[in-house]
Amino acid sequence: LTRPIEVAGATWFVQILQDRTAELRTLRTLLGVLVVGGVGVLGASIAIGYAYAGRALVPIRESLRRQREFAADASHELRTPLSVIRGSVEHLRRNATRPVAEVGTALEDIDAEVDQLTGLVDDLLLLARADSGAIELRRQPIDLSETAEAALRALREAAERRGITLRLEAAPAVVSGDPDRLRQLVAILVDNAIKNSPSGSTVAVHVERVRDRVQVRVEDEGRGIDPNDLDRVFERFWRAPDAPAGGTGLGLAIARWIAERHAGSIAARNRPTGGARFEVLLPAA
């Protein structure tokens, strides 16, 4: 630092000097720390952001995968009845001049496939609305024993046609839920049991309260479920290789959705004496 001063008419220059080596070394060290630390923090931020972005994209990827599988499975399920209907229509067209009664079972085939298509479309619509959260459940106290009785009453004729006896063992058990959906839940399980039961067997439905839960058990006397398939029975469109014809693979998926929307659970297992058992647990009111 240099400063001029006047002394007795003469100009003098005063200089002050100081060693700055330590300060420069400190500044260089600080600059290095800032550069290295900044690069490190930037790298860590990129790595953490990449990891979190990957985790955040997992549900999106899974959703897209399930949508693709859903579309593919739905297309496959729709193709078979449409092919039958097209074949029946062509058969009728080839015999346009003959009475319908003389050209085989074309009308019956069309009617059966239309019924199957209608059920499939209804199930698809229900699951699509369920995935989008567009379905609001009513909440009211209902006795599940009465709900199970109503479901069995609607399926008794179908069971009698197959030579199957329906048995209900129910005690009063009140839950808070949607009566239509819970009746649909029981009906799906009973209908599934009927389709997988041999003629002359019994499908039993048990309703009872177990502590703070209400349990619904549907048991059949069929072949049971392959142990390797127990984890897949509630998947959409999944059907066992030896499953009876006519199903769409959506019923048990809908049953699981209904149980879970009522804060409950559903499970499938094999009975020790043979046959399958489906158990639903719902919170008691």
Helices and strands as residue ranges (DSSP letters): E 2-7, E 10-15, H 21-94, G 100-102, H 106-131, E 140-143, H 144-161, E 165-170, E 174-177, H 179-195, E 202-210, E 213-219, G 227-229, H 251-261, E 265-270, E 276-283
